[in-house]
Amino acid sequence: MIRINLLPTRRAKRQEAGQRQFLLMGLAILSTIGVVVFVHLEATNDLEGVQRENTIIQADVARLKQDLGDYDKVRAQREELLKQRKTIQSLEAARAGPVYLLRELSEILSPGKGPTFDRVTYEETLRRDPNAGFSNWEPKRAWLDSYVEDKHKVKLRGSAKSNEDVAEFLKRLNASVFFKDVNLDATAQASKGSVKYVNFGLSATVIY
């Protein structure tokens, strides 16, 4: 009877099967690593793309701000000018004297402008009283509420941010060739919420 020893063959097959399993495991690991690397690269590219877009947007915003300038400041100046124009229009509707008197008030209360004055007379006034001169002032710190004229006598009512602003307004009226005998009749502290200001009343004679 012939016996055939199959143990080496079985052992070889088992080894071959084990090698295939290791090979498959290795391929699976490599595939997993490849997927992870691919996903990471995609995420990195997406992040870089978002960062580039964000940089472009920030540059656009900065350019627009530069083109527009200080928008808040411009808007505040526009609102102040509209307020002054509305005040002058309401005063003009109730005026009794020439329109150029109200135009003079508008000039006195406009940024970068001032009263119409005779320079010689003004310089003589300064020699007598150096404190009588008007200064470089922000006119929007004072505003008028009413203008009443009767036989060249004017009553003005308004408000200002401080007593110093009221004094500056009076100096400008005194320097104007259209006003004389300017007198402060009354002042009173007032407030609206947390904002404090001064109400004032004054009288003067208008020249026309």
Backbone as JSON Lines, residues from 0, in Angstrom:
{"i":0,"aa":"M","n":[0.86,-1.2,0.0],"ca":[0.0,0.0,0.0],"c":[0.89,1.23,0.0]}
{"i":1,"aa":"I","n":[0.56,2.13,-0.94],"ca":[1.4,3.32,-1.09],"c":[0.77,4.47,-0.31]}
{"i":2,"aa":"R","n":[1.57,5.17,0.53],"ca":[1.1,6.33,1.3],"c":[1.76,7.61,0.75]}
{"i":3,"aa":"I","n":[0.87,8.59,0.62],"ca":[1.37,9.87,0.11],"c":[1.29,10.91,1.24]}
{"i":4,"aa":"N","n":[2.39,11.55,1.51],"ca":[2.44,12.56,2.58],"c":[2.0,13.92,2.0]}
{"i":5,"aa":"L","n":[0.81,14.4,2.42],"ca":[0.26,15.68,1.92],"c":[0.55,16.86,2.83]}
{"i":6,"aa":"L","n":[1.24,16.6,3.94],"ca":[1.46,17.7,4.9],"c":[2.22,18.89,4.32]}
{"i":7,"aa":"P","n":[3.32,18.66,3.56],"ca":[4.03,19.83,2.99],"c":[3.14,20.62,2.05]}
{"i":8,"aa":"T","n":[2.3,19.91,1.3],"ca":[1.43,20.63,0.35],"c":[0.41,21.46,1.09]}
{"i":9,"aa":"R","n":[-0.19,20.9,2.15],"ca":[-1.17,21.66,2.94],"c":[-0.5,22.86,3.61]}
{"i":10,"aa":"R","n":[0.7,22.59,4.09],"ca":[1.41,23.69,4.75],"c":[1.7,24.82,3.75]}
{"i":11,"aa":"A","n":[2.06,24.46,2.54],"ca":[2.35,25.46,1.5],"c":[1.1,26.24,1.15]}
{"i":12,"aa":"K","n":[-0.03,25.53,1.08],"ca":[-1.28,26.22,0.75],"c":[-1.67,27.19,1.86]}
{"i":13,"aa":"R","n":[-1.47,26.71,3.12],"ca":[-1.8,27.62,4.22],"c":[-0.92,28.86,4.19]}
{"i":14,"aa":"Q","n":[0.35,28.67,3.89],"ca":[1.25,29.81,3.8],"c":[0.84,30.76,2.67]}
{"i":15,"aa":"E","n":[0.47,30.16,1.55],"ca":[0.05,30.98,0.41],"c":[-1.22,31.76,0.75]}
{"i":16,"aa":"A","n":[-2.16,31.07,1.45],"ca":[-3.39,31.76,1.85],"c":[-3.09,32.88,2.83]}
{"i":17,"aa":"G","n":[-2.18,32.66,3.76],"ca":[-1.81,33.7,4.72],"c":[-1.17,34.89,4.04]}
{"i":18,"aa":"Q","n":[-0.31,34.57,3.04],"ca":[0.32,35.67,2.31],"c":[-0.72,36.52,1.56]}
{"i":19,"aa":"R","n":[-1.71,35.82,0.98],"ca":[-2.76,36.55,0.27],"c":[-3.53,37.46,1.25]}
{"i":20,"aa":"Q","n":[-3.81,36.95,2.45],"ca":[-4.52,37.75,3.44],"c":[-3.72,38.99,3.85]}
{"i":21,"aa":"F","n":[-2.4,38.75,4.09],"ca":[-1.54,39.91,4.41],"c":[-1.51,40.92,3.28]}
{"i":22,"aa":"L","n":[-1.46,40.37,2.04],"ca":[-1.42,41.25,0.87],"c":[-2.71,42.05,0.78]}
{"i":23,"aa":"L","n":[-3.84,41.37,0.99],"ca":[-5.13,42.07,0.94],"c":[-5.24,43.1,2.06]}
{"i":24,"aa":"M","n":[-4.78,42.76,3.25],"ca":[-4.81,43.71,4.35],"c":[-3.94,44.92,4.03]}
{"i":25,"aa":"G","n":[-2.75,44.64,3.45],"ca":[-1.87,45.74,3.09],"c":[-2.5,46.66,2.06]}
{"i":26,"aa":"L","n":[-3.17,46.02,1.06],"ca":[-3.84,46.83,0.04],"c":[-4.98,47.65,0.65]}
{"i":27,"aa":"A","n":[-5.7,47.02,1.58],"ca":[-6.8,47.75,2.23],"c":[-6.28,48.94,3.04]}
{"i":28,"aa":"I","n":[-5.17,48.72,3.75],"ca":[-4.57,49.81,4.53],"c":[-4.1,50.93,3.62]}
{"i":29,"aa":"L","n":[-3.43,50.51,2.51],"ca":[-2.95,51.53,1.57],"c":[-4.11,52.3,0.95]}
{"i":30,"aa":"S","n":[-5.21,51.58,0.65],"ca":[-6.38,52.24,0.09],"c":[-6.96,53.24,1.08]}
{"i":31,"aa":"T","n":[-7.04,52.82,2.35],"ca":[-7.57,53.71,3.39],"c":[-6.71,54.96,3.52]}
{"i":32,"aa":"I","n":[-5.4,54.75,3.55],"ca":[-4.47,55.88,3.65],"c":[-4.63,56.8,2.44]}
{"i":33,"aa":"G","n":[-4.78,56.19,1.26],"ca":[-4.96,56.99,0.05],"c":[-6.23,57.84,0.12]}
{"i":34,"aa":"V","n":[-7.32,57.24,0.61],"ca":[-8.57,57.99,0.73],"c":[-8.42,59.13,1.73]}
{"i":35,"aa":"V","n":[-7.77,58.84,2.87],"ca":[-7.57,59.88,3.88],"c":[-6.74,61.02,3.32]}
{"i":36,"aa":"V","n":[-5.66,60.67,2.62],"ca":[-4.8,61.71,2.03],"c":[-5.56,62.52,1.0]}
{"i":37,"aa":"F","n":[-6.38,61.83,0.18],"ca":[-7.16,62.53,-0.84],"c":[-8.15,63.5,-0.2]}
{"i":38,"aa":"V","n":[-8.87,63.01,0.82],"ca":[-9.85,63.86,1.5],"c":[-9.16,65.05,2.16]}
{"i":39,"aa":"H","n":[-7.99,64.81,2.78],"ca":[-7.24,65.9,3.43],"c":[-6.8,66.94,2.41]}
{"i":40,"aa":"L","n":[-6.32,66.47,1.26],"ca":[-5.88,67.42,0.23],"c":[-7.06,68.23,-0.3]}
{"i":41,"aa":"E","n":[-8.2,67.57,-0.49],"ca":[-9.39,68.29,-0.95],"c":[-9.83,69.35,0.07]}
{"i":42,"aa":"A","n":[-9.84,68.94,1.37],"ca":[-10.23,69.88,2.41],"c":[-9.26,71.06,2.48]}
{"i":43,"aa":"T","n":[-7.96,70.75,2.32],"ca":[-6.95,71.81,2.34],"c":[-7.15,72.77,1.18]}
{"i":44,"aa":"N","n":[-7.42,72.2,-0.01],"ca":[-7.65,73.05,-1.18],"c":[-8.9,73.92,-1.0]}
{"i":45,"aa":"D","n":[-9.96,73.31,-0.44],"ca":[-11.19,74.08,-0.19],"c":[-10.92,75.22,0.79]}
{"i":46,"aa":"L","n":[-10.16,74.92,1.87],"ca":[-9.85,75.94,2.87],"c":[-9.04,77.06,2.26]}
{"i":47,"aa":"E","n":[-8.05,76.71,1.44],"ca":[-7.23,77.73,0.8],"c":[-8.08,78.58,-0.15]}
{"i":48,"aa":"G","n":[-9.03,77.92,-0.84],"ca":[-9.92,78.67,-1.72],"c":[-10.78,79.65,-0.95]}
{"i":49,"aa":"V","n":[-11.32,79.22,0.19],"ca":[-12.12,80.11,1.03],"c":[-11.28,81.26,1.55]}
{"i":50,"aa":"Q","n":[-10.06,80.96,1.97],"ca":[-9.17,82.01,2.48],"c":[-8.84,83.03,1.38]}
{"i":51,"aa":"R","n":[-8.61,82.53,0.15],"ca":[-8.34,83.45,-0.96],"c":[-9.55,84.35,-1.23]}
{"i":52,"aa":"E","n":[-10.74,83.75,-1.24],"ca":[-11.95,84.54,-1.46],"c":[-12.15,85.56,-0.34]}
{"i":53,"aa":"N","n":[-11.86,85.17,0.9],"ca":[-12.0,86.09,2.02],"c":[-11.02,87.25,1.89]}
{"i":54,"aa":"T","n":[-9.8,86.96,1.45],"ca":[-8.81,88.01,1.25],"c":[-9.26,88.98,0.17]}
{"i":55,"aa":"I","n":[-9.83,88.44,-0.91],"ca":[-10.32,89.3,-1.99],"c":[-11.46,90.19,-1.5]}
{"i":56,"aa":"I","n":[-12.39,89.59,-0.72],"ca":[-13.52,90.35,-0.2],"c":[-13.04,91.46,0.73]}
{"i":57,"aa":"Q","n":[-12.08,91.14,1.62],"ca":[-11.56,92.15,2.53],"c":[-10.89,93.29,1.76]}
{"i":58,"aa":"A","n":[-10.17,92.93,0.69],"ca":[-9.54,93.97,-0.13],"c":[-10.58,94.84,-0.8]}
{"i":59,"aa":"D","n":[-11.68,94.23,-1.27],"ca":[-12.76,95.0,-1.9],"c":[-13.4,95.94,-0.89]}
{"i":60,"aa":"V","n":[-13.64,95.44,0.33],"ca":[-14.25,96.28,1.37],"c":[-13.34,97.46,1.7]}
{"i":61,"aa":"A","n":[-12.03,97.19,1.84],"ca":[-11.09,98.27,2.14],"c":[-11.07,99.31,1.02]}
{"i":62,"aa":"R","n":[-11.13,98.84,-0.23],"ca":[-11.13,99.77,-1.36],"c":[-12.39,100.61,-1.39]}
{"i":63,"aa":"L","n":[-13.54,99.97,-1.09],"ca":[-14.8,100.72,-1.06],"c":[-14.79,101.77,0.04]}
{"i":64,"aa":"K","n":[-14.25,101.4,1.22],"ca":[-14.16,102.38,2.31],"c":[-13.29,103.56,1.9]}
{"i":65,"aa":"Q","n":[-12.21,103.27,1.2],"ca":[-11.32,104.34,0.76],"c":[-12.02,105.23,-0.28]}
{"i":66,"aa":"D","n":[-12.8,104.58,-1.17],"ca":[-13.51,105.35,-2.2],"c":[-14.6,106.21,-1.58]}
{"i":67,"aa":"L","n":[-15.29,105.67,-0.58],"ca":[-16.41,106.39,0.03],"c":[-15.93,107.43,1.03]}
{"i":68,"aa":"G","n":[-14.73,107.24,1.58],"ca":[-14.24,108.13,2.61],"c":[-14.95,107.85,3.92]}
{"i":69,"aa":"D","n":[-14.97,108.86,4.77],"ca":[-15.63,108.72,6.07],"c":[-17.12,108.94,5.89]}
{"i":70,"aa":"Y","n":[-17.84,107.84,5.59],"ca":[-19.27,107.94,5.26],"c":[-20.07,108.52,6.42]}
{"i":71,"aa":"D","n":[-19.79,108.07,7.63],"ca":[-20.55,108.55,8.79],"c":[-20.39,110.05,8.97]}
{"i":72,"aa":"K","n":[-19.17,110.54,8.77],"ca":[-18.93,111.97,8.92],"c":[-19.66,112.76,7.85]}
{"i":73,"aa":"V","n":[-19.61,112.26,6.61],"ca":[-20.29,112.93,5.51],"c":[-21.8,112.95,5.75]}
{"i":74,"aa":"R","n":[-22.34,111.82,6.22],"ca":[-23.78,111.76,6.48],"c":[-24.18,112.73,7.6]}
{"i":75,"aa":"A","n":[-23.35,112.82,8.65],"ca":[-23.65,113.75,9.75],"c":[-23.63,115.19,9.26]}
{"i":76,"aa":"Q","n":[-22.64,115.52,8.4],"ca":[-22.57,116.88,7.87],"c":[-23.78,117.18,7.0]}
{"i":77,"aa":"R","n":[-24.2,116.2,6.2],"ca":[-25.37,116.39,5.34],"c":[-26.62,116.63,6.19]}
{"i":78,"aa":"E","n":[-26.79,115.83,7.24],"ca":[-27.96,116.0,8.09],"c":[-27.95,117.35,8.78]}
{"i":79,"aa":"E","n":[-26.77,117.81,9.17],"ca":[-26.66,119.12,9.83],"c":[-27.01,120.24,8.86]}
{"i":80,"aa":"L","n":[-26.53,120.12,7.62],"ca":[-26.83,121.14,6.62],"c":[-28.33,121.15,6.28]}
{"i":81,"aa":"L","n":[-28.94,119.96,6.22],"ca":[-30.37,119.9,5.97],"c":[-31.15,120.54,7.11]}
{"i":82,"aa":"K","n":[-30.68,120.32,8.33],"ca":[-31.33,120.91,9.49],"c":[-31.23,122.43,9.44]}
{"i":83,"aa":"Q","n":[-30.04,122.93,9.1],"ca":[-29.87,124.38,9.01],"c":[-30.73,124.97,7.88]}
{"i":84,"aa":"R","n":[-30.79,124.27,6.76],"ca":[-31.59,124.77,5.64],"c":[-33.07,124.82,6.02]}
{"i":85,"aa":"K","n":[-33.52,123.78,6.73],"ca":[-34.92,123.75,7.17],"c":[-35.21,124.91,8.12]}
{"i":86,"aa":"T","n":[-34.25,125.18,9.01],"ca":[-34.44,126.3,9.95],"c":[-34.52,127.63,9.2]}
{"i":87,"aa":"I","n":[-33.61,127.83,8.26],"ca":[-33.6,129.08,7.49],"c":[-34.88,129.21,6.67]}
{"i":88,"aa":"Q","n":[-35.36,128.09,6.11],"ca":[-36.6,128.15,5.33],"c":[-37.79,128.54,6.21]}
{"i":89,"aa":"S","n":[-37.82,127.97,7.42],"ca":[-38.92,128.32,8.32],"c":[-38.82,129.77,8.76]}
{"i":90,"aa":"L","n":[-37.61,130.26,8.97],"ca":[-37.43,131.67,9.33],"c":[-37.83,132.57,8.17]}
{"i":91,"aa":"E","n":[-37.48,132.17,6.97],"ca":[-37.8,132.98,5.8],"c":[-39.31,133.07,5.6]}
{"i":92,"aa":"A","n":[-40.01,131.98,5.92],"ca":[-41.47,131.98,5.76],"c":[-42.12,133.0,6.68]}
{"i":93,"aa":"A","n":[-41.48,133.28,7.83],"ca":[-42.06,134.22,8.79],"c":[-41.35,135.56,8.81]}
{"i":94,"aa":"R","n":[-40.51,135.81,7.83],"ca":[-39.7,137.02,7.87],"c":[-40.53,138.27,7.59]}
{"i":95,"aa":"A","n":[-40.0,139.39,8.12],"ca":[-40.65,140.68,7.84],"c":[-39.69,141.62,7.13]}
{"i":96,"aa":"G","n":[-38.41,141.3,7.12],"ca":[-37.41,142.16,6.51],"c":[-36.85,141.54,5.25]}
{"i":97,"aa":"P","n":[-35.82,142.15,4.67],"ca":[-35.21,141.67,3.44],"c":[-34.64,140.27,3.58]}
{"i":98,"aa":"V","n":[-34.63,139.56,2.46],"ca":[-34.16,138.18,2.48],"c":[-32.67,138.1,2.77]}
{"i":99,"aa":"Y","n":[-31.9,139.14,2.44],"ca":[-30.46,139.05,2.65],"c":[-30.1,139.01,4.13]}
{"i":100,"aa":"L","n":[-31.0,139.46,5.02],"ca":[-30.74,139.33,6.45],"c":[-30.72,137.87,6.86]}
{"i":101,"aa":"L","n":[-31.67,137.1,6.33],"ca":[-31.69,135.66,6.63],"c":[-30.52,134.95,5.96]}
{"i":102,"aa":"R","n":[-30.14,135.46,4.79],"ca":[-28.96,134.88,4.15],"c":[-27.71,135.14,4.99]}
{"i":103,"aa":"E","n":[-27.67,136.31,5.61],"ca":[-26.55,136.63,6.5],"c":[-26.51,135.68,7.69]}
{"i":104,"aa":"L","n":[-27.66,135.41,8.27],"ca":[-27.72,134.44,9.37],"c":[-27.27,133.05,8.91]}
{"i":105,"aa":"S","n":[-27.66,132.7,7.71],"ca":[-27.25,131.41,7.16],"c":[-25.73,131.34,7.0]}
{"i":106,"aa":"E","n":[-25.13,132.45,6.54],"ca":[-23.66,132.49,6.39],"c":[-22.98,132.38,7.76]}
{"i":107,"aa":"I","n":[-23.54,133.08,8.74],"ca":[-22.96,133.04,10.09],"c":[-23.0,131.63,10.67]}
{"i":108,"aa":"L","n":[-24.04,130.87,10.32],"ca":[-24.23,129.53,10.88],"c":[-23.81,128.43,9.91]}
{"i":109,"aa":"S","n":[-23.0,128.76,8.92],"ca":[-22.53,127.75,7.96],"c":[-21.05,127.48,8.16]}
{"i":110,"aa":"P","n":[-20.64,126.19,8.11],"ca":[-19.22,125.85,8.27],"c":[-18.35,126.53,7.22]}
{"i":111,"aa":"G","n":[-17.23,127.09,7.65],"ca":[-16.29,127.72,6.73],"c":[-16.67,129.12,6.3]}
{"i":112,"aa":"K","n":[-17.79,129.66,6.83],"ca":[-18.22,131.0,6.45],"c":[-18.3,131.87,7.7]}
{"i":113,"aa":"G","n":[-18.86,133.05,7.56],"ca":[-18.94,133.96,8.69],"c":[-19.71,135.21,8.33]}
{"i":114,"aa":"P","n":[-19.7,136.2,9.19],"ca":[-20.47,137.42,8.95],"c":[-19.85,138.3,7.87]}
{"i":115,"aa":"T","n":[-20.69,139.14,7.29],"ca":[-20.21,140.18,6.39],"c":[-19.8,141.38,7.25]}
{"i":116,"aa":"F","n":[-18.52,141.74,7.22],"ca":[-18.07,142.8,8.13],"c":[-17.13,143.77,7.41]}
{"i":117,"aa":"D","n":[-17.09,144.98,7.94],"ca":[-16.17,145.99,7.44],"c":[-14.83,145.82,8.16]}
{"i":118,"aa":"R","n":[-13.8,145.54,7.4],"ca":[-12.52,145.19,8.02],"c":[-11.93,146.34,8.84]}
{"i":119,"aa":"V","n":[-12.05,147.55,8.35],"ca":[-11.49,148.7,9.09],"c":[-12.19,148.85,10.43]}
{"i":120,"aa":"T","n":[-13.52,148.82,10.41],"ca":[-14.28,148.94,11.65],"c":[-13.97,147.78,12.59]}
{"i":121,"aa":"Y","n":[-13.86,146.61,12.02],"ca":[-13.58,145.41,12.82],"c":[-12.22,145.51,13.5]}
{"i":122,"aa":"E","n":[-11.2,145.98,12.77],"ca":[-9.86,146.12,13.35],"c":[-9.84,147.19,14.44]}
{"i":123,"aa":"E","n":[-10.6,148.26,14.25],"ca":[-10.69,149.29,15.29],"c":[-11.34,148.72,16.54]}
{"i":124,"aa":"T","n":[-12.36,147.9,16.35],"ca":[-13.02,147.26,17.49],"c":[-12.06,146.35,18.24]}
{"i":125,"aa":"L","n":[-11.24,145.63,17.51],"ca":[-10.26,144.73,18.14],"c":[-9.21,145.51,18.92]}
{"i":126,"aa":"R","n":[-8.84,146.69,18.41],"ca":[-7.86,147.49,19.15],"c":[-8.44,147.97,20.48]}
{"i":127,"aa":"R","n":[-9.73,148.26,20.46],"ca":[-10.37,148.7,21.71],"c":[-10.61,147.51,22.64]}
{"i":128,"aa":"D","n":[-11.0,146.36,22.06],"ca":[-11.31,145.18,22.87],"c":[-10.88,143.92,22.12]}
{"i":129,"aa":"P","n":[-9.68,143.41,22.44],"ca":[-9.17,142.23,21.72],"c":[-10.08,141.01,21.85]}
{"i":130,"aa":"N","n":[-10.91,140.98,22.88],"ca":[-11.81,139.83,23.07],"c":[-13.08,139.92,22.22]}
{"i":131,"aa":"A","n":[-13.24,141.01,21.48],"ca":[-14.47,141.2,20.71],"c":[-14.44,140.42,19.39]}
{"i":132,"aa":"G","n":[-13.27,139.95,18.99],"ca":[-13.16,139.27,17.69],"c":[-13.76,137.88,17.71]}
{"i":133,"aa":"F","n":[-14.35,137.49,16.6],"ca":[-14.87,136.13,16.49],"c":[-13.74,135.19,16.08]}
{"i":134,"aa":"S","n":[-13.87,133.93,16.44],"ca":[-12.79,132.97,16.24],"c":[-13.19,131.91,15.21]}
{"i":135,"aa":"N","n":[-12.24,131.01,14.95],"ca":[-12.51,129.88,14.07],"c":[-13.4,128.9,14.82]}
{"i":136,"aa":"W","n":[-14.66,128.87,14.45],"ca":[-15.69,128.21,15.26],"c":[-16.47,127.22,14.4]}
{"i":137,"aa":"E","n":[-17.02,126.19,15.03],"ca":[-17.88,125.25,14.33],"c":[-19.32,125.72,14.48]}
{"i":138,"aa":"P","n":[-19.88,126.38,13.46],"ca":[-21.2,127.02,13.61],"c":[-22.34,126.05,13.93]}
{"i":139,"aa":"K","n":[-22.2,124.78,13.59],"ca":[-23.3,123.86,13.86],"c":[-23.5,123.61,15.35]}
{"i":140,"aa":"R","n":[-22.65,124.22,16.18],"ca":[-22.82,124.11,17.63],"c":[-23.92,125.04,18.14]}
{"i":141,"aa":"A","n":[-24.51,125.83,17.23],"ca":[-25.63,126.69,17.61],"c":[-26.67,126.65,16.5]}
{"i":142,"aa":"W","n":[-27.93,126.81,16.86],"ca":[-28.99,126.79,15.85],"c":[-30.13,127.69,16.32]}
{"i":143,"aa":"L","n":[-30.9,128.2,15.36],"ca":[-31.98,129.13,15.64],"c":[-33.34,128.43,15.55]}
{"i":144,"aa":"D","n":[-34.24,128.86,16.41],"ca":[-35.6,128.32,16.41],"c":[-36.64,129.33,15.95]}
{"i":145,"aa":"S","n":[-36.36,130.62,16.16],"ca":[-37.35,131.63,15.74],"c":[-36.66,132.95,15.45]}
{"i":146,"aa":"Y","n":[-37.29,133.71,14.55],"ca":[-36.81,135.04,14.14],"c":[-38.03,135.92,13.99]}
{"i":147,"aa":"V","n":[-38.15,136.94,14.84],"ca":[-39.31,137.83,14.81],"c":[-38.8,139.26,14.67]}
{"i":148,"aa":"E","n":[-39.28,139.96,13.65],"ca":[-38.83,141.33,13.4],"c":[-40.02,142.28,13.39]}
{"i":149,"aa":"D","n":[-39.83,143.42,14.02],"ca":[-40.86,144.46,14.04],"c":[-40.15,145.81,14.05]}
{"i":150,"aa":"K","n":[-40.32,146.55,12.96],"ca":[-39.72,147.88,12.84],"c":[-38.21,147.84,13.11]}
{"i":151,"aa":"H","n":[-37.57,146.95,12.44],"ca":[-36.11,146.8,12.49],"c":[-35.6,146.25,13.83]}
{"i":152,"aa":"K","n":[-36.48,145.9,14.71],"ca":[-36.08,145.27,15.96],"c":[-36.31,143.76,15.84]}
{"i":153,"aa":"V","n":[-35.28,143.01,16.17],"ca":[-35.32,141.56,15.96],"c":[-35.23,140.84,17.29]}
{"i":154,"aa":"K","n":[-36.04,139.78,17.41],"ca":[-35.93,138.85,18.53],"c":[-35.53,137.49,17.97]}
{"i":155,"aa":"L","n":[-34.42,136.97,18.45],"ca":[-33.95,135.65,18.03],"c":[-34.01,134.69,19.2]}
{"i":156,"aa":"R","n":[-34.47,133.48,18.93],"ca":[-34.49,132.42,19.93],"c":[-33.8,131.21,19.33]}
{"i":157,"aa":"G","n":[-32.97,130.56,20.14],"ca":[-32.26,129.39,19.63],"c":[-31.63,128.6,20.75]}
{"i":158,"aa":"S","n":[-30.74,127.69,20.36],"ca":[-30.05,126.84,21.33],"c":[-28.6,126.67,20.88]}
{"i":159,"aa":"A","n":[-27.76,126.31,21.83],"ca":[-26.34,126.06,21.55],"c":[-25.83,124.99,22.5]}
{"i":160,"aa":"K","n":[-24.69,124.44,22.17],"ca":[-24.15,123.37,22.99],"c":[-23.54,123.88,24.3]}
{"i":161,"aa":"S","n":[-23.17,125.17,24.33],"ca":[-22.58,125.71,25.56],"c":[-22.75,127.22,25.57]}
{"i":162,"aa":"N","n":[-22.49,127.84,26.73],"ca":[-22.53,129.3,26.84],"c":[-21.46,129.94,25.97]}
{"i":163,"aa":"E","n":[-20.32,129.26,25.83],"ca":[-19.25,129.78,24.97],"c":[-19.71,129.88,23.52]}
{"i":164,"aa":"D","n":[-20.52,128.91,23.09],"ca":[-21.04,128.96,21.72],"c":[-22.03,130.1,21.55]}
{"i":165,"aa":"V","n":[-22.83,130.37,22.57],"ca":[-23.74,131.52,22.53],"c":[-22.93,132.81,22.41]}
{"i":166,"aa":"A","n":[-21.86,132.92,23.19],"ca":[-21.01,134.12,23.14],"c":[-20.39,134.29,21.76]}
{"i":167,"aa":"E","n":[-19.94,133.19,21.16],"ca":[-19.34,133.27,19.82],"c":[-20.36,133.72,18.78]}
{"i":168,"aa":"F","n":[-21.59,133.24,18.91],"ca":[-22.65,133.65,17.99],"c":[-22.92,135.16,18.12]}
{"i":169,"aa":"L","n":[-22.93,135.65,19.35],"ca":[-23.14,137.08,19.57],"c":[-22.0,137.91,18.96]}
{"i":170,"aa":"K","n":[-20.77,137.43,19.09],"ca":[-19.64,138.15,18.5],"c":[-19.79,138.26,16.99]}
{"i":171,"aa":"R","n":[-20.25,137.22,16.38],"ca":[-20.42,137.24,14.92],"c":[-21.55,138.18,14.5]}
{"i":172,"aa":"L","n":[-22.62,138.2,15.28],"ca":[-23.7,139.14,14.99],"c":[-23.21,140.58,15.14]}
{"i":173,"aa":"N","n":[-22.45,140.83,16.2],"ca":[-21.93,142.19,16.42],"c":[-20.98,142.62,15.3]}
{"i":174,"aa":"A","n":[-20.24,141.66,14.73],"ca":[-19.3,142.0,13.66],"c":[-20.02,142.23,12.32]}
{"i":175,"aa":"S","n":[-21.22,141.71,12.18],"ca":[-21.94,141.81,10.91],"c":[-22.39,143.24,10.64]}
{"i":176,"aa":"V","n":[-22.32,143.65,9.37],"ca":[-22.74,145.0,8.99],"c":[-24.26,145.13,9.0]}
{"i":177,"aa":"F","n":[-24.98,144.01,9.14],"ca":[-26.44,144.04,9.09],"c":[-27.08,144.06,10.48]}
{"i":178,"aa":"F","n":[-26.25,143.94,11.54],"ca":[-26.81,143.91,12.9],"c":[-26.05,144.9,13.78]}
{"i":179,"aa":"K","n":[-26.76,145.49,14.72],"ca":[-26.14,146.33,15.73],"c":[-26.95,146.23,17.02]}
{"i":180,"aa":"D","n":[-26.36,146.73,18.1],"ca":[-27.02,146.71,19.42],"c":[-27.47,145.29,19.78]}
{"i":181,"aa":"V","n":[-26.59,144.34,19.59],"ca":[-26.93,142.94,19.88],"c":[-26.83,142.72,21.39]}
{"i":182,"aa":"N","n":[-27.89,142.23,21.98],"ca":[-27.93,142.01,23.43],"c":[-28.46,140.61,23.73]}
{"i":183,"aa":"L","n":[-27.83,139.99,24.7],"ca":[-28.3,138.68,25.17],"c":[-29.38,138.91,26.21]}
{"i":184,"aa":"D","n":[-30.6,138.43,25.94],"ca":[-31.72,138.64,26.85],"c":[-31.79,137.58,27.94]}
{"i":185,"aa":"A","n":[-31.54,136.33,27.59],"ca":[-31.69,135.26,28.58],"c":[-31.0,133.99,28.08]}
{"i":186,"aa":"T","n":[-30.54,133.18,29.04],"ca":[-30.03,131.84,28.74],"c":[-30.58,130.89,29.8]}
{"i":187,"aa":"A","n":[-30.73,129.64,29.42],"ca":[-31.24,128.63,30.36],"c":[-30.68,127.28,29.98]}
{"i":188,"aa":"Q","n":[-30.18,126.56,30.97],"ca":[-29.68,125.2,30.74],"c":[-30.86,124.27,30.42]}
{"i":189,"aa":"A","n":[-30.64,123.37,29.49],"ca":[-31.67,122.41,29.11],"c":[-31.0,121.08,28.77]}
{"i":190,"aa":"S","n":[-31.79,120.05,28.69],"ca":[-31.25,118.73,28.35],"c":[-32.32,117.91,27.65]}
{"i":191,"aa":"K","n":[-31.84,117.0,26.84],"ca":[-32.71,116.05,26.17],"c":[-32.06,114.69,26.28]}
{"i":192,"aa":"G","n":[-32.56,113.86,27.22],"ca":[-31.87,112.62,27.53],"c":[-30.56,112.93,28.22]}
{"i":193,"aa":"S","n":[-29.48,112.41,27.69],"ca":[-28.16,112.68,28.27],"c":[-27.46,113.87,27.63]}
{"i":194,"aa":"V","n":[-28.1,114.48,26.63],"ca":[-27.5,115.61,25.91],"c":[-27.9,116.92,26.6]}
{"i":195,"aa":"K","n":[-26.91,117.7,26.99],"ca":[-27.16,118.99,27.62],"c":[-26.85,120.12,26.64]}
{"i":196,"aa":"Y","n":[-27.64,121.19,26.71],"ca":[-27.43,122.33,25.83],"c":[-27.98,123.58,26.51]}
{"i":197,"aa":"V","n":[-27.89,124.72,25.81],"ca":[-28.31,126.01,26.37],"c":[-29.33,126.65,25.44]}
{"i":198,"aa":"N","n":[-30.47,127.0,25.98],"ca":[-31.44,127.81,25.24],"c":[-31.11,129.29,25.46]}
{"i":199,"aa":"F","n":[-31.26,130.09,24.42],"ca":[-30.94,131.51,24.57],"c":[-31.95,132.36,23.81]}
{"i":200,"aa":"G","n":[-32.04,133.61,24.24],"ca":[-32.83,134.6,23.53],"c":[-32.02,135.88,23.43]}
{"i":201,"aa":"L","n":[-32.07,136.55,22.31],"ca":[-31.32,137.79,22.15],"c":[-32.11,138.77,21.3]}
{"i":202,"aa":"S","n":[-31.75,140.0,21.4],"ca":[-32.4,141.06,20.63],"c":[-31.33,141.86,19.9]}
{"i":203,"aa":"A","n":[-31.74,142.5,18.81],"ca":[-30.8,143.28,18.03],"c":[-31.57,144.21,17.12]}
{"i":204,"aa":"T","n":[-30.83,145.16,16.57],"ca":[-31.39,146.06,15.55],"c":[-30.81,145.67,14.2]}
{"i":205,"aa":"V","n":[-31.67,145.53,13.2],"ca":[-31.19,145.17,11.87],"c":[-31.06,146.42,11.02]}
{"i":206,"aa":"I","n":[-30.07,146.39,10.14],"ca":[-29.78,147.56,9.31],"c":[-30.1,147.24,7.85]}
{"i":207,"aa":"Y","n":[-31.05,147.92,7.3],"ca":[-31.36,147.8,5.87],"c":[-32.17,149.0,5.41]}
